[in-house]
Amino acid sequence: RRNKMADSIIFLDESRVEQLLSLQELIPAIEKGLGRFSDSLNGGVVQPVRTVIPLTKYNSFFGSMPVYSDQDNSVGAKMVFFSRGNAEKGLGTHQALIVLFNVETGVPQAVMDGNLITSLRTAAASAVALKYLAHKDSQILCILGSGVQAHSHLRAFKEVMDIKELRIWNRTKSNAIKFADEAQKSLAKVKVCETVAEAARGADVVLTVTMSPKPVLCGDWLKEGAFVCIVGACTAAWRETDDAVMKNSLVVVDSRQSAEKESGDIIQSGVSVFAELGELINQSKSIPPEKLEKKFIVFKSSGIAVEDIVSAKLVLQKHLGAKK
């Protein structure tokens, strides 16, 4: 029998998502979502580790990320395609769609562009981590990388950090200069650095959003007490930091299960995960004083489906509200 409800599926393209999604609303929504995700008894989030299919011929992979969130009354999935070669074609390395379904009937509610959501929800989760893990007086930010995630993270970090100085390093210096020119519109002190060491030394917060499969950040370059946010390495074969970072850090992740399966920084260094960020948010776990004796604090972001569903639900609600 024909399902007439399916005729009313809402499609939201990237420009519409951009109109509706603000970091001011997204950061607290992601914070609540991560807290629920890590509350196994009452959180109501059902989320497997993403399924990934390699497309070896094209040096790419396709991932599926389903999730159900009871408290958000939402069920759906993100489908994401990753291709390193896209950068040379003027395309984003990640291409994604998010689909939301009615939780009772399974009738599709909305299909929306997932590229901007992926960028902003990842940055929002990192901003939540910065809020909980970095020193409150942090002022010097180092960003390694200058792509989409670098731009979105700077926007998000400005919401939770008083940035007095921004240092940028990128393998292609011209891209770092373009990023710096944009950043200087809102920040007084912005510096493009010739080396990672120059950028990282003395920084309070170091963000890695590179596409490097091998370590770019060395622990010897970090000041004691630095907060390191690792975002770029998204497979077990890649890592952005060396053992001197990881083995001297208190390690917090968005998902323990995902990190232990997908994070090269964690798997290759052999370190153990202290907590999920959501456990600190919902206060089921706290950082004891002896753990603070570690030189650094690391947040490893895998990027998880509950972040997508929270973001997509927020977008859909605002879209429907605007139509009334």
Disulfide bonds with the S-S distance in Angstrom:
none
